[in-house]
Structures are given as C-alpha cells and as structure tokens.
Amino acid sequence: MPNAKQKLLAHLSQDVYCRLGVSPVHGIGVFAIRAIAKGVNPLRSRLKFDEVSFSHKEIKTLPRSVRKEIEIFCYYDDDRVLVPSIGLNSMHMAVYLNHSKTPSVQYQKNGQLITLRAIKSGEELMMDYDVNFGATHIFD
C-alpha cells in the first residue's frame, strides 16, 4: 500500500472522532461520532496552518459580509484580529465548538485541544470561551 494511503488510513482509524451538526445550544456544533477518552485531541487534523494577526483598521477595509464572518469565526481582542492563514473557505472544525461553563474540551498552553473527560458518542463537545480565550463572553 502506498505510504500516503497508509497515513490517511491511519488518520481515519485513529484521529476522526467528530462531525458537525445542528446544536440545541447554538447554531452548528461539534458532536462525537464515537466514544472519546479523556486526554485525547478529538479534532487532530492533517491540515496545518498558522494564524495571521491583523489590526482592526486592516479588517475594516474588507466587505461588511466578510467582516461578519471574521467576527463569528476568528479570535479577536482590543488590539488584533487573528485569521487562519488558510483563509475562511477552509476551516478547522474547532471554530464550531460552542460555549459552556462545564466544558468537555480545552486548549492546552501548547495549542492542542484536549478532552477534559470521557465523551460519549453523540455528545456535543463544548469549551469555556472565557478560559480558552482569556476574556469574558456575554451571550444574548
């Protein structure tokens, strides 16, 4: 079997745990398609990218509809806006993790997303935005 095929088969067997679906919490969410043990990165991807930092002034030059997508799917604070280097037409599933004060996943200091407890098949994965992004989030 070709090496690329072996690597993809291993990824499909060992790293694919989730799907996107309609969330009862808000919009789209991330759901387990099989049980996930504590301490696992449930969204390990073969897609490698960095985030590019922009000023709010630079983002203001974009069409309003694109700015809205950035506001929804990208991290920002008072000083900067971080946009994935792969753009917005390809996104990591993590952008669809919904907020909860009783999260099941959390970003580690090394940037890896890790399960905080065992997760059952069908369960929605949740993160605490305040802990992960260091800001207080208020939702309507």
N, C-alpha and C positions, 0 to 999 in steps of 0.2 A: 504494500500500500504506500503511495507517495507520502512524504513527510508532511506536506501541507494538509492533506486529507486526514492523517493521523492526529495532527494537532487540533484540527477542527472537531473531529470526533471526540477527542478527549475533553475539549471545551464543552461540547453539547452534553456529554455524560456527567462532567464534574462541576461545571460552573453555571448552568442555566437553572435558575430556581423560580423565576418570576415572570409575570405578564402584566400588561396594563389592562385596566378595566374601569367601569363606572363605579365611582366611590360613593357610598352613602354619606361620607363626611364632606366631600367637596370635589366636584368635577371628576377628574380622572385620578386614579390611584394605582399603586403597585401592589400586586397580590401574589402570594406564594402559590406555585403550581405543584409543589411537593413540600414535604416537611424540611425545615432548615434548622440545623443545630445551632446552639449558642456559639458565638465566636467566629462565625463564617461571614465572608464578604458575599452577600447574596446577589450583588449586581456586578460581579467581576466581568469586565468587558475586554474584548480584544482590541477595542477602539482606544487609541492612545491620543490624548490631547492635553494642552495646557489652557489656561485662561489668560486672556489679554485684558489689561487694565485700560479703561478709557475714562476721561473726565466727563462730568455731566454735560459740560459745554459741547464736547465732541458728539455725544449721543443726541443732543438736541438738534443736530443737523440732519438726522435721519427722518424718514417719513413717520408720521404720528403712529400709524399702524405697527410699524416695526418697533418703535419705542415702547409700545404697549406690550409686545411680546417679550422684549428685554425686561421690562418691569415685572412680568409674571414669572419668567423662567430663569433669570440671571440674578446673581448676588450683587447687591449694591449697598453702599453706605453713604455718608455725607460727602465723602471725598472722591469716590471712584465707582465705576461700574465694571464688573468682570464678566466678559463674554467668552464662551468657549472658542478656542482657535478653529474649531471645525465649523463655526457658524451656527445658524439656527435651523438649517434644513436637515441636520443630523443631530440628534440629541441623546444624551445618556438618560436611561430610564430613571435615574435618581431625581431628575427635575420634577417628577410626578409624585414624589413622596409627600404625603400630607402631614400636617402638624398635629401633634398630640403631646400633652403633658405627661403621658405614660407611654413613652416611645418603645419601639421594638428594635430600632437600629440607631446607630450614632456614628458620626465621623470621628476617627481617631486623629491624633496630632499628625500622623504621617499621611493623612488624607484618605485613608482606607475606610470604607463604610463597613461596619461590623454589627452583627446581630447581638443584642444585649441579653437575649433569652432564646429558647427554642420557639420556633414559629410553626404553626400548623398549616397544612395545605389549605388554601382558600382564604387564609387570613390576610388582611391588608397590612402592609408594613408601614410603620409610622415613625416620624422623627420629631424631636423637640427643636423647633427652629431657634428658640432662644438660646439653648445650649450649643447647638451646632454652629450658629452664625453670630453669637455674641451680641444679640440685640433683642429688644422686647417687641414682639409681634402682637398686634391687636387686630382681631378679625371681627367683621360685622356679623 
